[in-house]
Amino acid sequence: MAAAVTGTPARAESEITTCSSQPAHTAAPHREALSAEDFVAGFLEDRDTELMCPKTVGELMEHLTEQNNTLKEQVLTVSSLVPPKVSAALSAVEDARCSLEALLQREQLTFNILHKHLQDAQPWMDKLEQTCNQVDFIERHMKYLRCLQHIEELSATVQQCLMTSSAWEAIRAVDSMAALDYGLNQSRCSHLQNFLQATLSFWHKIMKDRLTSDFEKLLTQLHWPIISPPTQSLTPTPSCQETEGQLELLVGQLLALQTSDDLLSQRTLDSSEALSSPQMSKPAPLCLPIQIMLLPLNKRFKYHFYGNRQTNSVSKPEWYLTQVLMWMGNNSTFMEETIQPILDRGGVTLSAKVELCRGLLSLVQEKVTSDASKLLYDDVLFCHLVEEVLQFEKELRSNHSYPAELPGVLHLLLEDAVLQKWLTMEKKMAVEKMDAMLSAERAWSSQYKDISDMDDLKAPDCAETFMTLLQVITERYRTLPCPSAQLKFLELQKELVDDFRIRLTQVMKEESRCPLGVRYCAILNAVNYISTILGDWGNDVFFLQLQQTAVSLGEEAVPGGLGIMEMGRLASLEGSLFDGLLALLDRLKGDMLGRLLDFLMREIKEKAKPYCQERWLSLPSQQDQSTMSLSSTACPMMLCVRDRLLNLHQVLGFSLFHLAWQGLAERLDNFLYQDVILCNNFSDGGAAQLQFDMTRNLFPLFGHYCKKPENFFKHVKEACIILCLNVGSAILLRSLIKESDMTRDCAGTGDPPPESALNELGVFCLAPCDVLILLSLRTSWFPS
């Protein structure tokens, strides 16, 4: 036992070592703080019961001894392995250091050798660079001289070909010279460029002059230009094969000279643009043969329409515009039958007729631009010029089939000063015409009043004249090539419509004392007519395209700007450009209809006073009368309703009258229900008489304009049904409604609602509480 206790510290030491090797980081600091004696004391206390048994103590002793031996072996093994690995790592690091030092030494040696070599080779490099520069300089001079020699050779070739009348070879040489000029476009050899351009221009002018002279002589033989309408075709006949061959040869040679001519023309154009502000993009140059053919026409145009000639009058732009159109028409046949086949055989994809029109159009454009700037302060002459230019453009596109993609003359009217003047004059003339049309004697009468099939809207002359004025303005700006300019004219139209609406409102207020007067109704028809036309315009393709343009341009399209919601509606085509005007016109129309119906109802109520005071309690029952007849007190009211309906039908347009009689029926229904039915008590005879007056006399007055007029008098019709119920049905209905009111808040009641019973009787509009009121107006609850 003593031996066991004596061996306990050694075993405890082994246990401490074993426990300290575990990765229990939380318990490690606590255990390190304990002394060996304290740990042994604690170990023995924990195993107090085991130490009381010798067998258990022996087993514990053996277990601790085995663990102690195992730990010793592990410590010895680790101690024997670690030093060789560390030594190997240190040896490898030393070897790497030695290798790095050797590499650095080799690198320094190589650098020194290379630096010495570069220093030794630098003089050779300097000499080589100098030699290369000299070679490059000599090479550039050689190229320069070869280019100069080539130019001289081409020049000599052209001269020799001209001396031998070899036109085609000369043209090819000039064309090669033009190609060389184009290739040297980016070169900095300005003297060479100038020499080449001067040489090209010299020979090109000689060639062009010679071909032009021959071509003009040939055209003279063909009686070109054709000033008056041709009496017969000028196409060469089979007997004139020589003339036809010469014409095709000269046209072909001129077309071959086109490249150099375009190059020289472009250079001249660039130099002129450099001295002035840039204008709009220039069209492609005309075909050279067409340019020569236009020379006599240009001379005639400038002779007649420039200078001090009487034909040069700014007040008569139609003179030169008509003359140009005549020249186009007179010469179109010759261009199509004679020149066009030659162009086609030469592989030129041009229309001879269109080229001729382009050339003549350039004369018109120059003249119109000059005249327009002179007439900005003369209203009458400016308007006349605009009208003639628009007419010229129309005939040019329609009669002469001028392509739409090519500019005409309308773009000249889109210059800022000219366009603003045009807009100002359109507004000024439109306002003057509005004043005249509203003050005319027949301003408020319809020119189709005697033709019923054509007068559904019954629009007065002033409204039709005004919309015709707007339509004419639309036709004037419809063909403009600029959508933003078209939108400016559209804004002007909208402004004019609003101005006309204000004028109509002013006249309406003067006539509002007599809404049934001819002028008041004519104003109402005018408002309805303008609203209808604007609604149709909103669905027109032209205005839909303008709408999309306005959306794409955004704030720039409309001077007042467009809101986000309105822009979205326009983009989705849910609205139109005229929605704002239509809203104002509809408001005015509704106000005028309301005044008209109020006036009618005041007159009808005045006529209906005796009928409202009828003694419904004392009227005999239906059984006591042989025949039913209209109440005598209802006659004035019925006559008034009939006459006013006929009057409205004659003076209002169809759609307006439809709104008017429906509005009158609605107001009359409310009046009869409130002032006649709810304000009286009814006997059986009184209820029957009321029903007879309504169903057999009042409703048929509206039956001329619809199939079921009683549907527009729902309160009166259903009130008559309730008042004319037999006594038994009335009692049951009253009981049902009262019981329903009493049990409304009770759950689980299976009785049908009173609305079902009312629907079976034909009552859909009146509520159960209204039915109770009507039942209380009955005086007879027991059968007589």
Secondary structure, 3 states (H helix, E strand, C coil): CHHHHHCHHHHHHHHHHHHHCCCCCCCHHHHHHCCHHHHHHHHHHHCCCHHHCHHHHHHHHHHHHHHHHHHHHHHHHHHHHHHHHHHHHHHHHHHHHHHHHHHHHHHHHHHHHHHHHHHHHHHHHHHHHHHHHHHHHHHHHHHHHHHHHHHHHHHHHHHHHHHCCCHHHHHHHHHHHHHHHHHCCCCCCHHHHHHHHHHHHHHHHHHHHHHHHHHHHHHHHCCCCCCCCCCCCCCCCHHHHHHHHHHHHHHHHHHHCHHHHHHHHHHHHHHHHHHCCCCCCCCCCCCHHHHHHHHHHHHHHHHHHCCCCCCCCCCCHHHHHHHHHHHHHHHHHHHHHHHHHHHHHCCCCCCHHHHHHHHHHHHHHHHHHHHHHHCCCCHHHHHHHHHHHHHHHHHHHHCCCCCCCCCCCHHHHHCHHHHHHHHHHHHHHHHHHHHHHHCCCCCCCCCCCCCHHHCCCCCCHHHHHHHHHHHHHHHHHCCCCCHHHHHHHHHHHHHHHHHHHHHHHHHHHHHCCCCCCHHHHHHHHHHHHHHHHHHHHHCCHHHHHHHHHHHHHHHHCCCCCCCHHHHHHHHCCCCCCCHHHHHHHHHHHHHHHHHHHHHHHHHHHHHCHHHHCCCCCCCCCHHHCCCCCCCHHHHHHHHHHHHHHHHHHHHCCHHHHHHHHHHHHHHHHHHHHHHHHCCCCECHHHHHHHHHHHHHHHHHHHCCCCCCHHHHCHHHHHHHHHHCCCHHHHHHHHHHHHHHHHCCCCCCCCCCCHHHHHHHHCCCCCCHHHHHHHHHCECCCCCC
